[in-house]
Amino acid sequence: MHEQRVDTVRRNLARRDLEQMLVCDPRSIQYLTGAYVEPGERFLGLVITPDAEPTLVLNALFTAPGDAACAVRAFTDTDDPLALVEELCNADAPLGCDKNLPARFLLPLMERGAAAGFVLASDAVDDARAHKDAAEQDFMRAASATNDAAMGRFRQLVREGVTEADVAGQLEGIYRELGAQGHSFTPIVSFGANAADPHHEPDDTPLAPGDVVLFDVGCRQDEYCSDMTRTFVFGEPTPKQREVHDTVRRANEAARALVAPGVRFCDIDAAARNVIDEAGYGPYFTHRLGHQIGLDVHEPGDVSSAHDAPVEAGMIFSIEPGIYLPGEFGVRIEDLVLVTEDGCEVLNSYPREIDTIG
């Protein structure tokens, strides 16, 4: 499996007239080798060349699993890891570089002339990661199923007077009870007017009758990420809350209905945006429609008006329209979709209709 992934990256590099690459993103290294290491400030790099087995340059403080699909060259804190990179690279050929390669390592490699040139080549790996294989698709289905189950538990935490921080602090325990390893990102729990801030951080705001309650949450399970948003109302919804929620739900549905191979990302974004525009709330949908997801909760390739590439089978991304009314409330409804050969599979099954609590 990992050999196939490395071969895909090699083919992607060859299309750019590159034969070698230095991959530094820990999740990309995990994708290609099965070895996951968070190096902190220390150097970590996987050198990919045309014929040799990929080689992981790794501080001796860390260990790669015995079944990692790579050779390992270890260094200590008093060694020069860039000397190992130089040794592994062809100085007469350009080197494809990872977007996560820190300047403190890249600039010295350039000064030493470790390669004939340095080219940003992250898309060689990003494009491979964007197409989930059958095993990855199953992991993503399982993580999303856990997120569905968790959402049902989360809404039970909501009661008058509880704070956003109180609720947020209980979410990870529920994920772990359901078999996940923890959060895939810092959860968003927003009450009332705070839900009009798309990236609100949970604080000491108490819940009051009539508040919307927005959960934007995800877990990491078997290393893969889930991500879902649902918006509830504590008490009887007002007509305006119902109208906004219904508009966002219809925007979500319109976008999901369009997803199929060959349809452009920008057109999927437009399908949701048009529904919100027609309802008169266009200025209050303030972000892109979605993002790709997998080993990272946000992976390259967004669902936005600026991305005119077609979607392809095996891609997984979010559909998350929202309306945010400053000083009043906000609504977002988010699902993950897997592009199939003739349409899409929606990975979330939790209901999208307006749901009242209390």
C-alpha positions in Angstrom: 0.0 0.0 0.0 2.7 2.5 1.0 4.8 1.5 -2.0 1.9 2.3 -4.3 1.5 5.7 -2.6 5.2 6.5 -3.0 5.0 5.4 -6.7 2.1 7.8 -7.2 4.1 10.7 -5.7 7.0 9.8 -8.0 4.7 9.9 -11.0 3.3 13.2 -9.9 6.9 14.6 -9.5 7.9 13.3 -13.0 5.0 15.3 -14.5 6.8 18.3 -13.1 10.2 17.2 -14.4 11.3 16.4 -10.8 13.0 13.2 -9.7 13.5 13.8 -6.0 11.6 15.4 -3.1 12.0 16.2 0.6 8.7 15.6 2.5 8.6 17.2 5.9 4.9 17.3 6.9 4.4 14.6 9.6 1.0 13.5 8.3 2.3 13.2 4.7 5.2 11.1 6.0 2.7 8.9 7.9 0.7 8.6 4.7 3.7 7.4 2.7 5.5 5.2 5.2 3.2 4.4 8.1 5.5 6.2 10.5 4.1 9.2 12.5 6.4 11.4 14.4 5.9 14.9 15.8 9.4 16.3 15.8 8.8 19.6 17.6 11.7 21.9 16.7 13.9 19.1 15.4 14.4 18.2 11.8 12.2 15.5 10.2 12.3 14.7 6.5 11.6 11.9 4.1 13.8 11.9 1.0 12.2 10.4 -2.1 14.4 9.6 -5.0 13.7 7.7 -8.3 14.9 4.2 -7.4 16.0 3.9 -3.8 13.7 3.1 -0.9 12.5 6.4 0.7 14.7 7.4 3.6 13.5 9.0 6.8 16.0 11.4 8.4 14.9 11.1 12.0 16.3 12.3 15.4 17.4 9.4 17.5 15.0 10.6 20.3 12.2 9.1 18.1 11.6 5.7 16.7 9.8 4.6 13.5 7.7 1.5 13.7 9.4 -1.7 12.7 7.0 -2.1 9.7 7.6 1.4 8.4 7.9 1.4 4.6 11.2 3.3 4.6 14.9 3.2 5.5 15.9 5.3 8.5 18.9 7.5 9.0 19.1 8.6 12.6 20.9 11.7 14.0 21.5 13.1 17.5 21.0 16.6 18.8 24.7 17.3 18.2 24.7 16.0 14.6 23.9 17.9 11.5 20.8 16.4 9.9 21.1 18.5 6.8 24.4 16.7 6.0 22.4 13.4 5.7 19.9 15.1 3.4 22.7 16.3 1.2 24.1 12.8 1.1 20.8 11.4 0.0 20.0 14.0 -2.7 21.4 14.4 -6.1 23.1 17.8 -6.1 22.8 18.0 -9.9 19.0 17.8 -10.0 16.3 20.1 -8.6 14.8 19.1 -5.3 11.0 19.2 -4.7 10.3 20.8 -1.3 7.4 20.4 1.1 5.4 23.5 2.0 6.0 22.6 5.6 9.8 22.7 5.3 10.9 25.4 7.8 13.1 28.2 6.5 15.7 27.4 9.2 16.3 24.2 7.3 15.5 25.2 3.7 17.8 28.2 3.6 20.9 26.3 4.8 20.2 23.6 2.2 20.0 26.3 -0.5 23.2 27.9 0.7 25.1 24.6 0.6 23.9 23.8 -2.9 22.3 20.5 -1.9 20.4 20.5 -5.1 20.4 22.2 -8.5 17.3 24.2 -7.5 14.5 24.1 -5.0 10.9 23.8 -6.1 7.7 23.9 -4.1 6.3 20.4 -4.9 3.8 19.7 -2.1 1.1 19.1 -4.7 2.8 15.9 -5.7 1.9 14.5 -2.2 -1.3 16.5 -1.7 -2.8 15.2 -5.0 -2.1 11.6 -3.9 -3.6 12.2 -0.5 -6.7 13.7 -2.0 -7.7 10.4 -3.5 -8.6 8.1 -0.7 -8.1 4.4 -1.2 -10.6 1.8 -0.1 -9.0 1.4 3.4 -9.0 5.2 3.9 -12.6 5.4 2.9 -13.6 2.8 5.5 -11.7 4.7 8.2 -13.4 7.9 7.2 -16.8 6.2 7.3 -16.1 4.9 10.8 -14.9 8.2 12.1 -18.0 9.9 10.8 -20.2 7.3 12.3 -18.6 7.9 15.7 -19.2 11.7 15.2 -22.9 11.0 14.5 -23.2 9.0 17.6 -21.3 11.6 19.6 -23.6 14.4 18.4 -26.6 12.6 20.0 -24.7 12.6 23.3 -23.5 16.2 23.0 -27.0 17.6 22.7 -27.9 15.9 26.0 -25.3 18.1 27.8 -27.3 21.2 27.0 -29.4 22.6 29.8 -30.2 26.1 31.0 -27.3 27.9 32.7 -24.5 25.5 31.5 -21.6 27.4 29.8 -20.0 26.8 26.4 -16.8 25.8 28.2 -18.6 23.4 30.5 -20.0 21.5 27.5 -16.8 21.7 25.5 -14.8 20.2 28.3 -17.0 17.0 28.3 -16.8 16.2 24.6 -13.4 14.5 24.4 -14.4 12.0 27.1 -17.5 11.0 25.1 -15.4 10.6 22.0 -13.1 8.2 23.9 -16.0 6.2 25.2 -17.1 5.7 21.6 -13.7 4.5 20.5 -12.1 7.6 19.1 -8.6 8.8 20.1 -9.8 12.3 20.8 -10.6 15.5 19.0 -9.6 16.1 15.4 -9.6 19.8 16.1 -10.5 22.2 18.9 -14.3 21.9 19.2 -16.6 24.9 18.6 -19.5 25.2 21.0 -21.4 28.5 20.5 -24.6 29.8 22.3 -26.8 32.6 21.0 -25.0 35.5 19.4 -21.7 33.7 19.7 -22.8 31.4 16.9 -22.5 34.4 14.6 -18.7 34.0 14.9 -17.9 31.0 12.6 -14.7 30.2 14.6 -15.9 31.1 18.1 -13.9 29.6 21.0 -16.0 28.2 23.8 -16.1 30.6 26.8 -18.0 31.2 30.0 -21.2 32.3 28.2 -24.2 30.6 29.9 -27.0 29.1 27.9 -30.3 31.0 28.0 -33.8 30.2 26.7 -34.2 30.9 23.0 -30.4 30.5 22.2 -29.2 28.7 19.2 -26.6 26.0 20.1 -24.0 25.3 17.5 -21.7 22.3 17.6 -18.8 22.1 15.1 -17.0 19.0 16.2 -14.8 16.1 15.0 -12.9 13.2 16.3 -9.7 11.4 15.2 -10.2 7.6 14.9 -7.7 5.2 13.5 -5.7 8.4 12.6 -8.4 9.7 10.3 -10.5 12.8 11.0 -14.2 13.5 11.1 -15.9 16.9 11.0 -19.6 17.8 11.3 -21.7 20.8 12.4 -25.3 20.9 13.6 -27.2 23.8 15.0 -30.0 23.4 17.6 -32.3 25.8 19.4 -32.8 25.8 23.2 -36.5 26.2 23.4 -39.1 27.2 20.8 -37.4 28.6 17.6 -38.4 32.0 16.5 -39.7 32.4 12.9 -36.4 34.0 11.9 -34.4 31.1 13.4 -36.6 28.7 11.5 -36.2 30.6 8.3 -32.4 30.8 8.6 -32.0 27.2 9.6 -34.2 26.1 6.7 -32.2 28.2 4.2 -28.9 26.7 5.4 -30.3 23.2 5.3 -31.5 23.7 1.7 -28.1 25.1 0.7 -26.4 22.1 2.2 -28.8 19.8 0.3 -28.3 21.7 -3.0 -24.5 21.3 -2.8 -24.6 17.7 -1.9 -27.0 16.9 -4.7 -24.5 18.3 -7.3 -21.4 16.4 -6.2 -20.2 13.9 -8.8 -17.0 13.3 -10.8 -16.3 16.1 -13.2 -18.3 18.8 -11.4 -16.1 21.7 -10.4 -15.5 22.7 -6.8 -16.5 26.2 -7.6 -19.9 25.1 -9.0 -20.6 23.1 -5.8 -19.8 26.2 -3.8 -22.1 28.2 -6.1 -25.0 25.8 -5.6 -25.1 26.4 -1.9 -24.4 30.1 -2.2 -27.2 30.7 -4.7 -29.8 29.3 -2.2 -28.5 31.6 0.5 -28.4 34.6 -1.9 -31.9 34.0 -3.1 -33.1 34.0 0.5 -31.5 37.5 1.0 -28.7 36.3 3.3 -25.8 36.3 0.8 -23.7 38.9 2.7 -23.9 36.7 5.8 -22.3 33.6 4.3 -18.8 34.7 4.9 -16.5 31.7 4.2 -15.8 29.0 1.6 -18.2 26.1 1.4 -15.8 23.4 2.5 -12.4 21.8 2.6 -10.9 18.4 1.9 -10.2 16.1 4.9 -8.4 12.9 5.8 -5.3 12.4 8.0 -5.6 16.2 8.6 -8.9 17.9 9.3 -8.1 20.5 6.7 -6.3 19.2 3.6 -5.4 21.2 0.5 -8.2 21.6 -2.1 -11.0 23.8 -0.9 -14.6 24.0 -2.0 -14.7 27.6 -3.0 -15.4 30.0 -5.9 -11.6 30.2 -6.5 -11.2 26.5 -7.1 -12.2 25.6 -10.6 -10.8 22.0 -10.8 -13.2 19.1 -11.1 -13.9 16.8 -8.3 -12.7 13.2 -8.7 -13.8 9.8 -7.3 -12.2 9.1 -4.0 -12.1 12.7 -2.8 -13.7 13.5 0.6 -14.6 17.1 1.5 -17.0 19.0 3.7 -20.2 20.8 2.7 -20.8 23.5 5.3 -22.9 26.5 4.4 -23.7 29.0 7.1 -25.5 32.2 7.8 -24.1 34.5 10.5 -26.1 37.4 11.8 -23.9 39.6 14.0 -25.4 40.3 17.4 -28.2 37.7 16.8 -27.3 34.2 16.0 -25.6 31.9 13.4 -26.5 28.6 11.8 -24.1 26.2 10.1 -24.9 22.6 8.8 -21.9 20.5 7.8 -21.5 17.1 6.3 -18.6 15.1 4.8 -19.1 13.7 1.3 -17.1 11.0 -0.5 -17.1 11.3 -4.3 -18.1 8.0 -5.9 -18.0 6.9 -9.6 -21.4 8.4 -10.3 -22.2 10.8 -7.4 -21.4 11.0 -3.8 -21.8 9.1 -0.5 -22.7 11.3 2.5 -20.7 10.1 5.4 -22.9 11.8 8.1 -26.4 10.6 8.9 -27.3 12.8 11.9 -30.6 14.7 11.1 -30.3 18.1 9.5 -33.8 19.4 10.3 -34.2 22.0 13.0 -34.1 20.3 16.5 -35.2 21.9 19.7 -33.6 21.1 23.1 -35.5 21.5 26.3 
